[in-house]
Amino acid sequence: MKLSGRDWVGIIGVALLIGLLGLGVGKGRGKTIPLDDRHRSSYQALKEGRDRAHVELICTTCHNQSSQPLPKNHPPKEQCLVCHDLVRS
């Protein structure tokens, strides 16, 4: 079976798509939120069934401009759990 020019265009297109999707894998993920005394209230709120928005408000009580500021290139701080994973116990 001989492949036509159209077949090769399709194969190359699929290969490029897979390559582009593969470039973004693993990027943009932050550090895991440690299971320590400082972060225990966040874990407890999730365990009690609080929604993500409520837990992220807990994050902002410490991670603000005065006590523990975030790096300058950090994305919006209202979306902590989008990038940062919790320790699975």
BELDA-V442005 format. One line per field, one symbol per residue. burial: + if it has 16 or more other C-alpha atoms within 10 Angstrom, else -. A space follows every 10 residues. Layout:
BEGIN
burial: ???
END
This chain:
BEGIN
burial: ---------- ---------- ---------- --+------- -++------- -+--+++-+- ---------- ---------+ +--------
END
